[in-house]
Amino acid sequence: MSRPAEKTVPADDHDALVEEVLAAAGGDARRAIIGLVLGQRQLEAEAASTVSAGYVRRELRR
C-alpha cells in the first residue's frame, strides 16, 4: 500500500470504499488497516510541518 489508491468510487459510498481498500491490500484486513494507519500518520506529519509553531502551541479557549 505504498501508492495512493485510484479514486474509483464516490467518497460517500463507505461500503464501496472499504471494499476498495481491502482489494488494494489483497483481501488482508490487517494489511489494509496498517496501510490506513500509516497513511494517516503521514498526512499528520505533513500537516504538522506546514502549520506554524506558534499556532500549534496556542490553546483554544472555550
The first five atom37 places (N, CA, C, CB, O) and aatype in JSON, in Angstrom:
{
  "aatype": [12, 15, 1, 14, 0, 6, 11, 16, 19, 14, 0, 3, 3, 8, 3, 0, 10, 19, 6, 6, 19, 10, 0, 0, 0, 7, 7, 3, 0, 1, 1, 0, 9, 9, 7, 10, 19, 10, 7, 5, 1, 5, 10, 6, 0, 6, 0, 0, 15, 16, 19, 15, 0, 7, 18, 19, 1, 1, 6, 10, 1, 1],
  "atom_mask": [
    [1, 1, 1, 1, 1],
    [1, 1, 1, 1, 1],
    [1, 1, 1, 1, 1],
    [1, 1, 1, 1, 1],
    [1, 1, 1, 1, 1],
    [1, 1, 1, 1, 1],
    [1, 1, 1, 1, 1],
    [1, 1, 1, 1, 1],
    [1, 1, 1, 1, 1],
    [1, 1, 1, 1, 1],
    [1, 1, 1, 1, 1],
    [1, 1, 1, 1, 1],
    [1, 1, 1, 1, 1],
    [1, 1, 1, 1, 1],
    [1, 1, 1, 1, 1],
    [1, 1, 1, 1, 1],
    [1, 1, 1, 1, 1],
    [1, 1, 1, 1, 1],
    [1, 1, 1, 1, 1],
    [1, 1, 1, 1, 1],
    [1, 1, 1, 1, 1],
    [1, 1, 1, 1, 1],
    [1, 1, 1, 1, 1],
    [1, 1, 1, 1, 1],
    [1, 1, 1, 1, 1],
    [1, 1, 1, 0, 1],
    [1, 1, 1, 0, 1],
    [1, 1, 1, 1, 1],
    [1, 1, 1, 1, 1],
    [1, 1, 1, 1, 1],
    [1, 1, 1, 1, 1],
    [1, 1, 1, 1, 1],
    [1, 1, 1, 1, 1],
    [1, 1, 1, 1, 1],
    [1, 1, 1, 0, 1],
    [1, 1, 1, 1, 1],
    [1, 1, 1, 1, 1],
    [1, 1, 1, 1, 1],
    [1, 1, 1, 0, 1],
    [1, 1, 1, 1, 1],
    [1, 1, 1, 1, 1],
    [1, 1, 1, 1, 1],
    [1, 1, 1, 1, 1],
    [1, 1, 1, 1, 1],
    [1, 1, 1, 1, 1],
    [1, 1, 1, 1, 1],
    [1, 1, 1, 1, 1],
    [1, 1, 1, 1, 1],
    [1, 1, 1, 1, 1],
    [1, 1, 1, 1, 1],
    [1, 1, 1, 1, 1],
    [1, 1, 1, 1, 1],
    [1, 1, 1, 1, 1],
    [1, 1, 1, 0, 1],
    [1, 1, 1, 1, 1],
    [1, 1, 1, 1, 1],
    [1, 1, 1, 1, 1],
    [1, 1, 1, 1, 1],
    [1, 1, 1, 1, 1],
    [1, 1, 1, 1, 1],
    [1, 1, 1, 1, 1],
    [1, 1, 1, 1, 1]
  ],
  "atom_positions": [
    [[0.82, -1.19, 0.0], [0.0, 0.0, 0.0], [0.86, 1.24, 0.0], [-0.94, 0.0, 1.2], [0.53, 2.23, 0.65]],
    [[1.95, 1.21, -0.71], [2.84, 2.35, -0.73], [2.4, 3.42, -1.72], [4.22, 1.91, -1.06], [2.91, 4.54, -1.69]],
    [[1.46, 3.09, -2.58], [0.97, 4.09, -3.54], [-0.49, 4.4, -3.25], [1.15, 3.6, -4.99], [-1.24, 3.53, -2.82]],
    [[-0.9, 5.66, -3.5], [-2.29, 6.01, -3.25], [-3.22, 5.26, -4.18], [-2.5, 7.52, -3.4], [-2.89, 5.03, -5.34]],
    [[-4.37, 4.89, -3.67], [-5.36, 4.19, -4.49], [-6.03, 5.17, -5.44], [-6.41, 3.49, -3.6], [-6.24, 6.33, -5.11]],
    [[-6.35, 4.67, -6.61], [-7.08, 5.5, -7.56], [-8.51, 5.64, -7.07], [-7.04, 4.88, -9.0], [-9.1, 4.68, -6.57]],
    [[-9.07, 6.84, -7.2], [-10.44, 7.07, -6.76], [-11.38, 6.52, -7.81], [-10.71, 8.59, -6.52], [-11.49, 7.05, -8.92]],
    [[-12.05, 5.44, -7.44], [-12.98, 4.82, -8.39], [-14.4, 4.82, -7.88], [-12.55, 3.41, -8.68], [-15.33, 4.51, -8.63]],
    [[-14.6, 5.17, -6.6], [-15.95, 5.2, -6.03], [-16.17, 6.54, -5.35], [-16.16, 4.02, -5.01], [-15.21, 7.18, -4.91]],
    [[-17.42, 6.98, -5.26], [-17.7, 8.24, -4.56], [-17.28, 8.16, -3.09], [-19.19, 8.59, -4.67], [-17.36, 7.1, -2.48]],
    [[-16.84, 9.28, -2.54], [-16.36, 9.32, -1.16], [-17.46, 9.01, -0.15], [-15.77, 10.68, -0.86], [-17.16, 8.6, 0.97]],
    [[-18.71, 9.2, -0.51], [-19.79, 8.95, 0.44], [-20.3, 7.5, 0.39], [-20.93, 9.9, 0.18], [-21.21, 7.14, 1.14]],
    [[-19.75, 6.69, -0.48], [-20.12, 5.28, -0.57], [-19.13, 4.47, 0.27], [-20.13, 4.78, -2.06], [-18.18, 3.9, -0.25]],
    [[-19.38, 4.44, 1.58], [-18.42, 3.87, 2.53], [-18.2, 2.37, 2.31], [-18.89, 4.11, 3.94], [-17.07, 1.9, 2.42]],
    [[-19.24, 1.64, 2.02], [-19.09, 0.21, 1.8], [-18.17, -0.07, 0.61], [-20.46, -0.45, 1.58], [-17.31, -0.95, 0.66]],
    [[-18.35, 0.69, -0.45], [-17.51, 0.52, -1.63], [-16.07, 0.93, -1.34], [-18.07, 1.32, -2.81], [-15.14, 0.3, -1.84]],
    [[-15.9, 1.98, -0.54], [-14.54, 2.4, -0.17], [-13.83, 1.32, 0.64], [-14.58, 3.7, 0.62], [-12.64, 1.06, 0.42]],
    [[-14.55, 0.7, 1.57], [-13.96, -0.38, 2.37], [-13.56, -1.53, 1.46], [-14.95, -0.87, 3.46], [-12.47, -2.08, 1.6]],
    [[-14.43, -1.9, 0.54], [-14.11, -2.98, -0.39], [-12.9, -2.64, -1.24], [-15.32, -3.27, -1.3], [-12.07, -3.51, -1.51]],
    [[-12.78, -1.37, -1.65], [-11.64, -0.95, -2.47], [-10.33, -1.03, -1.67], [-11.86, 0.48, -2.98], [-9.31, -1.48, -2.19]],
    [[-10.37, -0.61, -0.41], [-9.18, -0.67, 0.44], [-8.77, -2.13, 0.66], [-9.44, 0.03, 1.8], [-7.59, -2.47, 0.57]],
    [[-9.75, -2.98, 0.95], [-9.45, -4.4, 1.14], [-8.89, -5.02, -0.13], [-10.7, -5.15, 1.58], [-7.97, -5.84, -0.06]],
    [[-9.42, -4.67, -1.27], [-8.92, -5.19, -2.53], [-7.48, -4.75, -2.77], [-9.82, -4.74, -3.69], [-6.66, -5.52, -3.25]],
    [[-7.18, -3.49, -2.43], [-5.82, -2.98, -2.61], [-4.83, -3.71, -1.7], [-5.78, -1.46, -2.32], [-3.64, -3.8, -2.01]],
    [[-5.34, -4.24, -0.58], [-4.48, -4.97, 0.36], [-4.54, -6.47, 0.1], [-4.91, -4.68, 1.81], [-4.08, -7.26, 0.93]],
    [[-5.07, -6.87, -1.02], [-5.13, -8.28, -1.36], [-6.09, -9.07, -0.49], [0.0, 0.0, 0.0], [-5.94, -10.28, -0.34]],
    [[-7.08, -8.39, 0.09], [-8.06, -9.06, 0.94], [-7.62, -9.23, 2.38], [0.0, 0.0, 0.0], [-8.37, -9.78, 3.19]],
    [[-6.43, -8.78, 2.72], [-5.89, -8.92, 4.08], [-6.31, -7.7, 4.9], [-4.33, -9.07, 4.05], [-5.79, -6.61, 4.7]],
    [[-7.25, -7.89, 5.84], [-7.77, -6.78, 6.63], [-6.68, -6.13, 7.48], [-8.91, -7.25, 7.52], [-6.64, -4.91, 7.6]],
    [[-5.8, -6.94, 8.06], [-4.72, -6.4, 8.9], [-3.81, -5.5, 8.06], [-3.89, -7.54, 9.55], [-3.44, -4.41, 8.5]],
    [[-3.46, -5.94, 6.88], [-2.6, -5.14, 5.98], [-3.31, -3.84, 5.58], [-2.23, -5.96, 4.72], [-2.68, -2.79, 5.48]],
    [[-4.62, -3.93, 5.35], [-5.39, -2.75, 4.98], [-5.39, -1.73, 6.11], [-6.82, -3.13, 4.61], [-5.2, -0.53, 5.87]],
    [[-5.61, -2.19, 7.35], [-5.63, -1.29, 8.49], [-4.27, -0.65, 8.71], [-6.08, -2.02, 9.75], [-4.17, 0.54, 8.97]],
    [[-3.21, -1.46, 8.61], [-1.85, -0.92, 8.78], [-1.59, 0.15, 7.73], [-0.79, -2.05, 8.68], [-1.02, 1.2, 8.03]],
    [[-1.99, -0.11, 6.5], [-1.8, 0.88, 5.43], [-2.55, 2.17, 5.7], [0.0, 0.0, 0.0], [-2.02, 3.26, 5.45]],
    [[-3.77, 2.06, 6.2], [-4.56, 3.24, 6.51], [-3.94, 4.03, 7.66], [-5.99, 2.86, 6.85], [-3.89, 5.26, 7.62]],
    [[-3.47, 3.32, 8.7], [-2.85, 3.99, 9.84], [-1.58, 4.7, 9.41], [-2.55, 2.98, 10.98], [-1.35, 5.85, 9.79]],
    [[-0.75, 4.03, 8.62], [0.49, 4.66, 8.16], [0.2, 5.86, 7.26], [1.35, 3.64, 7.4], [0.9, 6.87, 7.33]],
    [[-0.82, 5.75, 6.44], [-1.21, 6.88, 5.59], [-1.68, 8.06, 6.43], [0.0, 0.0, 0.0], [-1.35, 9.21, 6.12]],
    [[-2.44, 7.79, 7.47], [-2.91, 8.85, 8.36], [-1.74, 9.52, 9.07], [-3.9, 8.29, 9.4], [-1.69, 10.74, 9.19]],
    [[-0.79, 8.71, 9.53], [0.4, 9.29, 10.19], [1.18, 10.18, 9.24], [1.31, 8.18, 10.73], [1.69, 11.23, 9.64]],
    [[1.28, 9.76, 7.99], [1.99, 10.56, 7.0], [1.26, 11.89, 6.77], [2.13, 9.79, 5.67], [1.9, 12.94, 6.69]],
    [[-0.06, 11.86, 6.67], [-0.82, 13.09, 6.5], [-0.66, 14.02, 7.69], [-2.3, 12.77, 6.28], [-0.54, 15.23, 7.53]],
    [[-0.66, 13.44, 8.91], [-0.48, 14.25, 10.12], [0.9, 14.9, 10.14], [-0.69, 13.4, 11.37], [1.03, 16.05, 10.53]],
    [[1.92, 14.16, 9.73], [3.28, 14.7, 9.71], [3.39, 15.82, 8.68], [4.29, 13.58, 9.39], [4.02, 16.84, 8.95]],
    [[2.78, 15.64, 7.53], [2.8, 16.69, 6.5], [2.07, 17.93, 6.99], [2.15, 16.17, 5.2], [2.53, 19.05, 6.78]],
    [[0.93, 17.74, 7.65], [0.17, 18.88, 8.16], [0.95, 19.6, 9.26], [-1.2, 18.42, 8.7], [0.96, 20.83, 9.31]],
    [[1.6, 18.85, 10.12], [2.37, 19.45, 11.21], [3.54, 20.27, 10.68], [2.88, 18.37, 12.16], [3.93, 21.27, 11.28]],
    [[4.1, 19.85, 9.56], [5.24, 20.58, 9.01], [4.81, 21.86, 8.29], [6.0, 19.7, 8.05], [5.64, 22.73, 8.02]],
    [[3.51, 21.99, 7.98], [3.05, 23.18, 7.28], [2.38, 24.2, 8.2], [2.1, 22.79, 6.19], [2.12, 25.33, 7.79]],
    [[2.09, 23.81, 9.45], [1.44, 24.7, 10.4], [2.51, 25.38, 11.24], [0.44, 23.93, 11.3], [3.46, 24.73, 11.67]],
    [[2.36, 26.67, 11.47], [3.37, 27.41, 12.22], [3.45, 26.93, 13.67], [3.08, 28.9, 12.18], [2.45, 26.49, 14.24]],
    [[4.63, 27.02, 14.25], [4.85, 26.57, 15.63], [4.0, 27.39, 16.6], [6.34, 26.69, 16.01], [3.5, 26.84, 17.59]],
    [[3.81, 28.66, 16.35], [3.0, 29.5, 17.22], [1.55, 29.07, 17.25], [0.0, 0.0, 0.0], [0.91, 29.1, 18.3]],
    [[1.05, 28.66, 16.12], [-0.33, 28.2, 16.05], [-0.5, 26.9, 16.81], [-0.77, 28.03, 14.59], [-1.5, 26.71, 17.5]],
    [[0.46, 26.01, 16.7], [0.4, 24.71, 17.36], [0.42, 24.86, 18.87], [1.55, 23.82, 16.92], [-0.28, 24.13, 19.56]],
    [[1.2, 25.8, 19.39], [1.34, 25.99, 20.83], [0.14, 26.67, 21.45], [2.58, 26.79, 21.13], [-0.14, 26.47, 22.63]],
    [[-0.57, 27.48, 20.68], [-1.7, 28.23, 21.22], [-2.85, 27.27, 21.52], [-2.15, 29.34, 20.24], [-3.19, 26.42, 20.7]],
    [[-3.45, 27.43, 22.68], [-4.6, 26.62, 23.04], [-5.87, 27.38, 22.74], [-4.54, 26.2, 24.52], [-5.94, 28.6, 22.94]],
    [[-6.86, 26.68, 22.28], [-8.15, 27.29, 22.04], [-8.95, 27.28, 23.35], [-8.92, 26.56, 20.91], [-9.05, 26.24, 24.0]],
    [[-9.51, 28.4, 23.71], [-10.32, 28.5, 24.93], [-11.78, 28.38, 24.55], [-10.06, 29.84, 25.68], [-12.2, 28.91, 23.52]],
    [[-12.54, 27.69, 25.36], [-13.98, 27.53, 25.09], [-14.77, 28.41, 26.01], [-14.42, 26.06, 25.25], [-16.0, 28.42, 25.94]]
  ]
}
